Amino acid sequence: MAEAFKNLIGPTTVRAVSHHLRRVHRRFDQASFESQALDGLEALEFKARAQHLAQALIVHLPEDFDACAGLLEASLKRMPEPRFEHDPDKELGTLQTDDTGVAGWALWAYGEVVAERGLGQPERALQALHAITQRFTAEFAIRPFIQAHPERVFPVLQSWLDDPSAHVRRLVSEGSRPRLPWGLRLQNLVRDPSPTLPLLQRLQGDPTEYVRRSVANHLNDIGKDHPERLVGWVLAHRDDTNPLRTRLLRHASRHLIKQGHTAMLDCWGVGGAFMGEVAVSAPRRSVRIGEALPLTITLTAASTAPQTLEVDVRVHYRKADGQLRPKVFKGKRLTLAPGEQLSWTQALSFKPVSTRALYLGTQGIDVVVNGQPQGWLEVTLKGASSGA
């Protein structure tokens, strides 16, 4: 069984942080810090553990923020000089604390310290986050500064566009996403994303997939609140001779495509209604929690011309109030010739996940073809097998 996610910050993490802070600051009280940091840690989930560790750090580091930030920076893992063309995807698994200093998940707590103690000194705090993000990420910690001091932060983000570290360039996009999961929602950017658009325009041509993927996610966020702006962006920046740009923009469009947004479907040539029949079937009409249900989808074309189709699957999950609400799962994009019939099977998982509670009873399944719901199948969700 995989180790619990929360254990990414555990006693070993606390002792490693303590060791490296003592290494760079001889007056650091290791015993007191470890006692506070470990007290109650086991009962907490991951994010609460990071915050708990941060509070212990705040108590035991100097009150002067410049001194505090300097010690955090000095305790960081030594990293090679960044190269602009280097792709950090290859090194993410190596960002772990070692004999030279702290890296990896422990730095979530470092970011919390910077965000709490440094909010009144944004320039110094951004220096610290620049160092931290190269060894983990500062996408969560930078958000309070964007909210409180946008006039000071955005010029710095602009200057980071030319940073040799892809981790820093990614922070420009990821840290300013309006709706970053787990992060503080930046309501001003939800209302008006204009300040980030010049940054994204530069970064969408970044040489690393790591950065471009963040840009796609950022644009996808914008599309949830301003679909017309994202449609305009795709029309303005699409380049069919550039497969990397096409991939970025299609990933950025995924929410609106799943929602059947007509203008976005038109952007990708899949705006027309499907001429033909859709059949949805499953080998059984019940499934247990923890199982997967194979769903067979059959499309039969009735047009006299080829049709380009975007096909997604929706599971209408039963909620606590008894209502069914849809969750869209990506299917496939295909071209169907006149009179052609095409079938494929897609497995639908009914395993519990942290972001979705499962409730027993009738669930609905249909498919969405070029934005239009087609077919309908009901299945009954039962409790997990006693042998599971």
Secondary structure, 3 states (H helix, E strand, C coil): CCCCHHHHCCHHHHHHHHHHHHHHCCCCCHHHHHHHHHCCHHHCCHHHHHHHHHHHHHHHCCCCHHHHHHHHHHCECCCCCCCCCCCHHHCHHHCCCECCEECCCHHHHHHHHHHHHCCCCHHHHHHHHHHHHCCCCCCCCCHHHHHHCHHHHHHHHHHHCCCCCHHHHHHHHHCCCCCCCCCCCCHHHHHCCHHHHHHHHHHCCCCCHHHHHHHHHHHHHHHHHCHHHHHHHHHHHCCCCCHHHHHHHHHHCHHHHHCCCHHHHHHCCCCCCCCEEEEEECCCCEEECCCEEEEEEEEEECCCCCEEEEEEEEEEEECCCCCEEEEEEEEEEEEECCCCEEEEEEEEECCCECCECCCCEEEEEEEEECCEEEEEEEEEEECCCCCC
